[in-house]
């Protein structure tokens, strides 16, 4: 079999698979090639307009959706009660200020930058805390890392 014969066979398989998906979507009553979603990302807070092939989405990208699901999964695996939270809403609620040291966090910084904003569980999950808005506060990556799973008795201000 030559290379061109092999490529022709693969193209035919691809067309067959694509046709099968179209037939399955038609049988399920799904019309069109997806939906447009617009709003504010549930993870990063950026405004977005995005096309998706399935249900409308609440995230600006696949990366934000996966990261949000992963943080909730880790909390639930650790035994916490809770649900998905919008990080940016908590940052806005706390006015982008670290609750541990009182200094503002850098909105544009990303972890592992020490000034990056993170969510701190006031009562740590390891100590029975929940993964809900009332137990989450804004903190610097550094402050949150030094605090670890301590409940009280630690402050960045000495």
Secondary structure by P-SEA (a helix, b strand, c coil): ccaaaaaaaaaaaaaaaaaaaaaaaaaacccccbbbbbcccccccccccccccccccccccaaaaaaaaaaaaaaaaaccccccccaaaaaaaacccccccccccccccccccccbbbbbcccccccccccccccbbbbcaaaaaaaccccccccccc
